[in-house]
Structures are given as C-alpha cells and as structure tokens.
Amino acid sequence: MTSRKDLANAIRALSMDGVQQANSGHPGAPMGMADIAEVLWRNHLNHNPQNPEWADRDRFILSNGHGSMLIYSLLHLSGYALPIEELKNFRQLHSKTPGHPEYGYAPGIETTTGPLGQGITNAVGMALAEKSLAAQFNREGHDIVDHFTYTFLGDGCLMEGISHEAASLAGVLGLGKLVAFWDDNGISIDGHVEGWFADDTPKRFEAYGWHVIPGVDGHDSDAIEAAIQAAKADPRPTLICTKTVIGFGSPNKAGTHDCHGAPLGADEIVATKVQLGWAHGPFEIPSDIYAQWDAKEAGAAKEAAWNEKFAAYATAYPELAAEFKRRTAGDLPSDWEAKANAIIADLQANPANIASRKASQNALEAFGQMLPEFMGGSADLAPSNLTMWSGSKALTADDASGNYIHYGVREFAMTAIINGIALHGGFIPYGATFLMFMEYARNAMRMAALMKIQNIQVYTHDSIGLGEDGPTHQPVEQMASLRMTPNMSTWRPCDQVESAVAWKLAIERKDAPSALIFSRQNLAQQERNAEQVSNIAKGAYILKDCAGKPELILIATGSEVELAVEAAAQLIAEGKQVRVVSMPSTDAFDKQDAAYRESVLPSDVTARIAIEAGIADYWFKYVGLDGRIIGMTTFGESAPAGELFKMFGFTVENVLETAKELIA
C-alpha cells in the first residue's frame, strides 16, 4: 500500500510541474496544504467525479485561489474529466486550468476564487443554503439534504475585511456544516506576516461563536483526521488552525516567500523531489497512486445510496420531492409566465403614483407568492429598501426554514454570500442596500457577472433625489459603473410597471446578476398600450411619440422620465416633433437587433437629449457628440430633493431651453 505521504506528494509534484511549465503560478500553498487535502478528499469528501452536479455532494472551495494547482491536482487525481493535458496547459489560453479556479471551466470547481476573502464568504453562502434547504425539505427519517461545505483559506483571506463580515454572520446563524481550514504558514507575498498580521485568529473566531481547533500540525495526517472528526461532530462552524510549511519539501525555498508566487525552478524541483522521495518525471503519476486516489467508484456508490434515500422520500412526500427537483434544477413554476404577465398587465390598468422602491416591494409581494425559492435579505436597511413582503420569514440559527436574511451592515459579505447561495442551488437570492453603498460590494457583483450566475441586488435611493442626507449618500457615478460591467443586467424603472418587468426579467435571468435601481421619491405612472408594455423588456421603447418624423428625441430613465414627458408635451404644443424614449435598461436595449434599435433611435435623428440624475458622460453612447446630456458632472449637495433637482438642471424649463438650442 502506498504511503499517505506519497499520495500527498502526488499533489506536490503536479503542482510544482504545472507552475514550472507555465513559468507562472503559486506552488507554495499547494505543497504546504497537500497533506490536509489528502485526508479531507480521501477520507471525508462526499462527491462523485462522474456527476459533479449531484445535489447532495459536499462542497469544496479553495478560498486561497492563487494555489489553484492544488484543486486541479485533486480533481485530476480523483477522476474528474480533467486529463493530465489540462494540467500541462496550466494558465494557457483556452485551458480548463486558468491561473485561479474559475467556475464553469473545469468540472468540480464550485466557485471562482482569487479575490481573497470571497471564497470563504461564498462558502458561508453555500453552508447557509444547505441549512435552509434542509430545514425546508427534510422530514423525520428522510434527510435528503445533508452535506458539508469545506474551505481552505490563507492569511490573505483572513486579512481581508470581508472575512470578518462573513465569519461573524456564520457564527450568528450557527452554520455547523461549515468547516474552514486555515493555512497558517506565516507567509504572504511580502514575506513573513508577523510585521503586518499579528491577530489572535483563534480568539477572533471564538468571539464569532465558532468552534476553533488550534495548533493542528498540517503535515500530521492523524492530527488532521482527528480535527475533521471533531469539526463534523460540533454544531457550530469550525475553524481548523493548521500549521503548515509553505513549499513543504523544497530544500532551499520552503518556509519563505520565494515559493509563494513564482516557480521553484528546474534545479529546485529536482532537489525537492529527491528530498520527498518522489522518483518520477514531470507530470508522471504511478498507476498505484492513481488507483488509490480514484474516487469514481466510491462516489458513484455514495450517489446511488442517496438516490435510494430520495426514492423513499419521493414515495412518502411526492409533492415535496417534485418541488425539490424543480428548485434544484433551477426551473420556474410551470404557470410562472402567464401569471407574471397578468400581474404586469393589471398594474398598467390600475395606475399608482408611488416610489419605485415601493413598486419593487409590491412586485415582491405578487411574485413571492409564486416562488418559494425566494431567499431575500438586506444590509440592515429593510425598512428603507422595502425588501420584506408579507411572506418574509427571518432565517435564524434555531429556525433555518425562513426565507429572509438580516445581513446586518455587511454589504460586501451579503453580496458574496448571495453568490454562494446561487452557486449552491435551490434558491433565487436577492439582497439590498442603498445604491451608494454598492461601492462596498462592487467586487462581489463583478464576480457574479464573471461567473454568469444569478444575484439580484435591490439598490434604492438612486440619485440626488435622496436629498438631505447629502453627497455621502447620493449616488452619481454608480449607475454608469454597473452598466459598464460586462454581463451585468442593470435596470432603472420609471414607475410600477417598469419595476415589475425588471423584477420578472431578473427572476428569469439565471446566467447573470441583476442590479435593480429604485427611487426614494414618488413617480408618476406613465400611460402605455399593450405593445409598449411588451417592449419594456427590450430595455428601451417609444413611450410618447409625435405625429410625424421626430426632430428631437428625449431619452430618460427612472424619475427623469416624467420630466421628459412633461417637456415633450410643451414642445409638441409649440409645434415641435418630439419623441420620448424610456430606457430602463441600456444593456437589454443593446442586445436587441439592429432593426428594433433603429426604430427606437433612428440614426438620422441626431438631435437627442439624454436626461438622468447620474453621471453625464455615460450617455454620449446614445446621444452622440451632436447631442446634449442633462446629467451630473459633480457630486451632489445636502438639501431637499426639489431644490437639488432645480440646482442641477433637472427641470422642465432647462429641458425646454436645451431642446430649443439643439433644434435651432
């Protein structure tokens, strides 16, 4: 029987060889954590390499994603569809083994990691989803949701502020099936961390309410095994503090930052393999080691056993079983489309002049009754964001069957946790904060866009219309930033009908995050016919038109649509040919075919004015250099909203003056 050290050394060898061949990468962490990975993956991780999507698999997240050769080696050795050629192609164009683990490239990668701290936070989201799904579906004698979430993290993850946010909430919610392994190697890129990271990490996590196992030798398989057993037996989330040597086995670079983010070098690899007793060439793994690592047969047996459990569950609870399958498949209810469209039509037939944040809450109320998979939340602003509806029930440590998470003032963690919930499956997750404070969470939304996953964020208090709270709370450049993020769907509705359409499309869009931007102030509902209601989904449409060919087009979003409509009415009364285009979603409009875009914004009508209480420069894309923009070029001020709109030119008078100058 091959020794455990040899099994771990297979990881070290592949990691060294992959980084060396790429002449780029991080060999130190994989070499240091190889012994921990061997014990976890071979003794505890329930997974099936032949079906990486098995619903009740354990989740494994490499939060210190720079050590990506560790997980690529594990997936290859365990029998996933990741051949040795892909490891040889590490960090190369079109490979399945990019420089940091990226979701959707290689089977078995549960999330994209790299920006430190977000992996552990995704893991909190996955563990939260497991706990809630279990509470909603498990019945006595039928535990069909019963899996762990394991994550590796390093000093860098712990230094990032998001880890504090996420770990604090995980402790409050009692996520007992979350097990984190701290790679306590004392090294970061700059060198030994004691000069800039001297926290008492065990005490920190104890203060969060975690189960902490300190002082585990990360190279002692028996000690690692005992720690994992203790972690799985405790009802609290667990931090296993594993003391490791970065670059373990390297005679000249182990324990130093020299092996953190650079290849060891050909000579050092030879010396390392000699020291480890690894007498094999580059990317060469003996057949007996492959045989002991191979998890395909064991994984298939574990999934088969779960399938038997689920069959018994389906016999006892057929409706619940069908609902579980629907939700984990990500399918919407069969009557969703018809009912949602009926709700939108009813809103158009029954006008209401309300703030779009209230319209958002009304949409939640209507759609939530059809969607038990809704998992909502807000970063301590539910009374302002209006993200709770009559069916909202708080999720707590003692009762995880709820569908609403009070995230506290943790915008970044909230957004990354929602990424984890979405990746886990079984839920349509949404969160909320003021639009200004999306700045705290920007990178997590970028990661959702990068991974092409659903993450719905409600961003309220969308402009200088926030008023007296002043420029610290008044967003200016945020909408442009969101719109420029690839694969992000951004909506700024002008009334309750556009708000409901935005929500419907965000619920349906599974391959991208959605930013839904709502007002604090009341907005007048616009008149529309059925075709116009249908065209809202296209991102921009003709809201008001003139009798002949337009000589001027006014483009507006959100609260400024009402302003555009009023100005157009006066210009038409004066004999001008004016069209008003409501553009709640620029990205949705940009995806329409050329014929539709031309029908809304004819290329031969160059007299255009864009009106939005956001950064002005973004709108040159739609008005051209010959057009005009009534927008923001500075930060706001602290004053009542009406005074601010007048000060910054968001008035009918200014639109009329600008229009007449442009037409002239």
N, C-alpha and C positions, 0 to 999 in steps of 0.2 A: 504494500500500500504506500503510495506517495505521501510524503510528509506534508503537513499543513503549510510549512514554510515554503515548500516547493510550489504548492498551489498559489500561495500569495506572491511568490517570486514570478509566477507567470504574468501577473498583473504588472509587476515592476518591469519585467523585461519588455513587454509590449509597450508600456508607457515610455520607457527610455527610447526604444527603437522608433516609435511613431514620432516623437518630438524631434529626434535626431534626423530622421528622413525629411521631415518638413523644415528642418532648421529653424523651428519656431514652436513655442509652447511652454508648458509648465510641468516638468517631470517630478518636481519635489513632492507635491501633495499626493499624487497617486502612489508614489513609492512609500510615503510615510503612512498612508491610510490603507495600504493593501491588506494588512493582517485583519483590520477591523472589517473591511469589505468581505474578506473570505469567510469569516464567521457569520456575518449577517446574511450574506447571499446564499451560502450553502446550508446553513442550519435553520434559518428563520423566515426568509423572504418567501411569501406565498405568491407565486407568479407562474405564468405559463408562456414560455418563449414562443410557442406556436399560436398563441392568441393573446397578443399584448393588450387587447381591449377587454379582456374578461372583467366583468363588472365588479367582482369581489376580490380582485387582486390587491395585494399590498402595494402601496405607492412608495417609490424611492426617488428622492430629489437630491441632486448634488448642488447644494447652495453655493459652495465654493467652486463655481463652474469653470474657473480657469484650469482646474485639474481634470479637464474633460476626458483625457485619455484613460482615466480610471473607469468611468462609466462605459466608455466604448469597449474597453478590455473586458469588463464584466458582461456586457451584452454579447460580445463575440464568444467568449468562453462558455457562457450559459446556453448558447444555442439559438439566439435570436438571428433573424435574417440580416446579419451584418458580417459579411465574409471578411477574411483577412485582407483582401484587396482594399477594402474601405479603410482599414487601419493604416495600411501603407499609403493611402491617399489623404491622410490627416491634414486638415487645413488647406486643402486644394479645391480649386473651382469645381463645383457640382458634386462634391463628395457628400456622403451621408455623415461625415465626421468633421463638422466645422470646428473652428477654434474654441467655441464654447458650445455646450449642448443646446441644440435648437429643436424645439417642438416641431414635429412633422417631417423631420429629415430621416431619422433612424427609428425603427420600432423599439419601444421600451423607454424612450425619452418622454418623461411625463410633463416637462415644462422647460421653457428656455431660461437658462440661468447665465449669469455673467455679471450684471449689475449687482454688487454684493448686498446681501440682506434680503433681496426679493425672493430667493429660493426658499429660505426658511419661512418667509411670510406666505408664499404660495402653499407651503406645506401646512401651515396653520389653516388656510382656507380648505385644503383637502381634508384635514382631520375634522374640521368643523362640519363639512358636508357629510362625511361618513357618520358622524354622531347624529346629525339631524335626520339623515335618510334612515338610519337605524331606528330612531325614535318614531318616525312616521310609518315605517313599513314592518318592522319586526313584530312578531307576535309570540306569545309563550310557546316555547318548543320549536320555534321557527326563526332562527337568527340568520336571515338571508343577507344581511349587511353586517359584516363582522371582519374588518380588516384594519391593519395598522398603516400609519404613514411614518416612514423613516427618512431622516435627512442628515446629510453630512454638512457641516459648516466650519468655517475657519475664523481666525481672529478678525479678518476684514469684515465678515458678516456681522460680527458682534460689535464692531466699532460703528457701523452704520446705524443711524438713529432709527431706521425702520424696524430693526430687530428689537429694539426696546418696545416700540408700539405693539408689535405683533406678539411678542412673548408675554407682555403684560395682559393682553386680551385673552391669549390662550390659557393663561393661568386662571383668570376670572371665569372662563367658560368651562374649565375642567376637562380639557381635551386629552383624556387619558390614553388615547391610542396614537398619540404623537410622541415619537422618540427621536431626539436630536443627539448627534454625536459631534462634540466639539473637538476639532483637530488642534489640540493645544501644543503647537510646535514652536511658539515663541518667535516666529519669523514672518515678516512681510517683505514687500519689495525693497523697502529702505533698509532692512536689516533686522536686528533684534528689537522686538516691540516694546521692551520694558521702558524705553525712553518716551513712548507716546501712548502706551496701552497698559495701564497698571491696575485696572479694575479687579475687584474680587468677584470674578464671574460666578462662582458657586453661590456666594451670598446674594448676588444680584438676582439669580434665578430662584433662589429660595424665597426672596422677597416677593417675587411674582406669584408664588404659590405652586412652583414646580417641584417635582421630585428630582433631587440632584444626587448623582452618584459621582463623587470626586475621586481624583487620584487613580484612575484606571490606566494601567500600562497598555498602551495602544499596540504593543508588539507581543503581548501575552494572550494567546488565544483563550486560555481557560478564564482569565480575568475578564476578557471581553464577553465571553459566553455567560458568565455569572451576572455581569452587569445587564445584559439584554434580558435575561430571565427576570431579574428584579424589576426592570423597567416595564415589562409586559404585565407584571402582576400588580402594579400600582395604579390607582385610579386617577392619578394626576399626570399631566405631561411630564416627560422625563428628559433631563439633560445629562448625558453620559460624558464626563470630562476625561477624554483620552489623551494622555501624554504621549506624544509621538516625536520621532526624529524626522524632520523633513529630508527627503532624499535618502531615506534609510538604505544602507548598503554601499553608498558611494564613499570610497576611502578618503577622498580629498574635499568633497563638497557637502557631505551630509551635515545637517545641523547649521547650514549657512544659507544666506540669501542667494548665493551663487547658483543654486539649483532651483530657485523659486520660479523664475520666468525665462529660462534660457536652456538650450540643450546642454547635456553634460559634456559632449564632445566624444569623438570616437575612442580616444585612448581611455578616457574615464569610464566609458561604458564597458570596455574590455576589463578594466580593473574591477569595476563593480560586479560584473558577472562572475569573475573569479572569486571575489570576496563572498558573494552569495552562494557560490557552488552551482551556478547555472551554466552548464556546459553546452549551450545551444546558440545557434547563429541568430541573426536578425529575423524577427517575426517567426521564429521556429518554436513550436509548442509540441512536446512529445504526445503521442496518442494516449498514453495512460493518464496524463494530466487533463487532456480534453475529455476523456471518459468520466473522470471524477467531477469535472466542472459541469458537464452536460445536464441541464435541468429540464429537458424536453419531456422525458417520460414521467418524471415526478410531477412536473407542472400539469401535464395532461390529466394525471390521476387526481390531483387536487381539484382541478376544474370539474372533472367528472363527478367527484364526490359532492361538489357544490351544486351541480346540475340536478343530482338526485334530491338534495335538500330543497331546491327550488321547485321541483316537480311535486313534492309533498306539500309545499306551501301553496302551490297553484291549485291543488286539489282541495285544500282546506279553505283557501281565500282566493277564489278565482278572479274577483274584481280587483283586489289589491295587486295580484300578480300581473294582471294585464296593465294596470296603471304603472307598476314598477317598470315593466318592459318599455312602455311608451316613454316614460320620463327618462330612463337611462339611454334610450335611443335618440333622445332629443327631438321627438316628434311632438307637434302641437295637437290639441284635441281635434277630432275629425270635423267638428262643426265650427271651428275657430274662424275661418274666413268669412262665412256667411254672417255669423253673429257680430264679429268686429265691424264689418261693413255696415250692418244695420245700426250699430251704435253710432258710428260716424254720421250716417245719414240723419239720424234722429237729432244729433247735436246741431247740424246745419238747419234743420227745420224748427229748432227751438233756440233762438239766439240768446246769448247771455254775455253781458259785458263784465268780464272777470279777469283777474290777473292770470297769466298763463301758468304760473305755479299752481294756482287753484284748479285750472283746467287740467293740469297734469295729475293732480290728486283725483279729480273726477274720472280721468281715464284709468287710473289705478283701481278705483272703486269698481268701474264697469268691467275691465279686463281681468282683474284679480279674481273675480268670482268664477271665471272660466279656467284659471291657471293655478292649480295647487302647487305648481313648481316655482312660483314666485318666491324669491328669497331677497327681501328688501333690507334697507338699512340707511343710516345717515350718520355723518360725523358730528354728532351732538347738535344737530340743527333741525330735527324733525318738525318742530312747530313752525319753523320758517320755510324749510324746504317742502313741507306738506307731503311727505313721503309715506305717511301712515294712512291706511284706509280701514274700513270697519272690520275687515278680516285679518288685520295685522295682529300677530301674537308674538310677544317677545320671546326670543330664544335665550334660555338660561342654562347654567350648569346642571340644574336639577331637572329641567324640562326642556329637552332639545327638540321637541316636536314643533316649536314655533317657527314662524316664517319671517321674523323681523329681528335684525341685529342692531343693538345700540353700540356703535363702534367707538363712542367717545370722541374726543378731539384727536383723531388719528387718521387724517385724510390719506396719507401715503399708505399706511398699513391697510386701511379699508379697501383701497383700490387694488392693491396686490393680493389681499385675501380673496377678493371677489374673483381675481384671475384664477386663484386656486380652486374656488368653488366651481367656476365654469369648467376648468380642466377636469375636475373630478367627475362631473356629470350629474344629472338628475335635477338640476335647478336652472331657472332663469334668474340670474342675480343682478340686482341693481343697488347702487349706493347714491349718496348725495352730499353736496356741500354748496357753499356759495361759489359762483364762477371764479371769483378772485382766488379762492383757495385751491382751485385745481392745480395751481402752481406747486403746491406741496406734493401733489400726486402725479405730476406730469409723466415721470418716467414709467410709472406702472401702467398708465394708459398707453404709452408708447409700446410697452411690452405686449399689451393685449393686441394692439394693431399689428405688431411684428409677428405674433403667434397666430393671428387670424382667429381670435376667439371672441365670444360674446361677453361684453362687460358694459352694462348700461349705467351711465352716470347722469344723474339729475343735477344740473348746475343752475341755481336760481340767483336772483338779484344780479341781473345780467348787464347792467350798464350804469352810467351816471344817474339813471333813474332811481338808484338806491338812495341818493340824496344825502341826508345829514350825516351819515356815517363817514363820509368823506373819501378822499382818493385812496386811502389804505384799503378800502373795501369796494371801490368802484373799478370793475374790470375795464380795460381799454384794449390791450393787445392780445388778450386770451383767445378770443374767437378766431382771430387770424391764425394763431398758433395751432389751434385744434384743426382748423380747416386745411392747413398745410401739412399735417401729419399723414403720411401715406396710409391707406386702408382704414382711415377713421371716418365714421359717418357722423356729421355734425348738423344739428337741426336747431333753428331759432324760430319758433312758430309765432304767428301774429294774433292768434285767437284760439278758442277752444277746439275748433275743428282741425286746424293745422296741428294743434298739440296732440290730439287723439291719433291723427295719422302718423305723426312722428313716433309715438309710443308703439303703434301697431307695427311699423316697419322695424323698429329696434327689437321688438319681441321676435319678429320673424327672421332677423338677420343673425345667423349663427356664426358667420365667418369674419366678424369684425366688431369692434367696440363701437358704441354709440354715445355721443355727447348731446344731451337734450338740454337746451338752454332756455330758461323761462324767466319771465319778468316778475318784479315785485308789484308793480302798479297795474291797475285795471286796463284792459284793452277792449276796444270796440270790436264786436263780431262783424265780419265782412259778409256781404251778400255774394252767393255763388249759385250757379246751376250745377246739375249733376256732373257734367263734363269737367267743370272746374274743380269740383271736389275730387274727382278721379285723378286729375292732373297734379294735385298737391304732391302725390307720391313721386312725381318726376322731378321734384326739387325746386322747380320754378314754373310759373304758369302765368297766363294773362288774367289778371284779376279784374281790371277795368280797361275797356278799350274805347277807341274813338270810332267815328263813322267811316272815316277814310284811312288812308295810309298815315301812320303816325309820323309826325315831325320831331317828336320828343318822346323818349321812354324814361320813366321814373322806375328805378329798381330799389326795393326796400325789403327789410326783414323785421320781424318782431314788432316792437312798439312803434317803429317808424313807418310801418305800412299804413296805418291810419293817417299819419301826416301826409304821406304821398297821395293817398286817395283824396283828401281834402284839397290839396294843392291842385291836383289834376282837375277836379270839378270846377275850380275857379278858372283855370286856364282854358278848359273846354268852353266854359260860358263866355269867354272872351274870344272864342273862335279858333283856338289852337287845337291841333290834332295831337292828343296826348294819350299814351298807353301807360298803365301801371302794371308792373310785374312784381308779384310777390315771390321772393326767392328764399324760402326757409332752409334749403339745403343746397349749397353750391356743389358738393360732391355728387349728390344724386342727379343734379342737373347736368353736370359734366359727363355723366355716364349715358345720357340719352343720345340717340342717333342724331346725326347732323341735321336731318330734316326737321326734327322737333325743335332743336336748339335754334335753328334759323327761323322757324315760325314764331318763336317767342321773342328773340332778339335779332331782327333782320339785319344783316350785315351792312345794308345800305342806309340804315338809320344810325348815323354816328352821333347825333345829339342825344346823349344819355346822361342821366344823373343818378348816382347811387346814394342812398340815404341810410346810414346806420350809425348808431351811437357806439361805434367801435373804431379801431384803428383805420384810418382812411386809406392808406396805401394799398391794402389788400384789393380794393375794388377796381384798380386800374385794369385788372384782368377782364372785367366786364364792360367798363365804360370806354376803354381805350384812352389814348393820350389826348384825344379831342373832347373827351367828356369831362364831367365835373363830379366831385365827391363831397358830400356833406357828411363829414365824419370827424373823428377825434385825431388830433395831432399832438396833444399834450395829455397829461393826467387830468383828472377831474378836480373838483373843489368840494368843500363841505358847505352845503346849503340845501334848501328844499329842492326837490326834483324839478319843479316847474321853473324855478329860477335858473337852474343849471341848463336845462334844455334851451331856454332863451339865450343864455350867455354863450353857449357853444353852437348856436345857429340851427337848432332843431325846431324850427317854427315854420308855419305856412308862409309867412312873409319872406323868410330867407329862401325857401324853396322857389317861390314865385320870382323873386329878384334874380336868383341864379338861373332859372329856366329862361327868363326873358333875355338875359345877357347871352345865354348859349344859343338860343334860337336866332337872335339878332346877328 
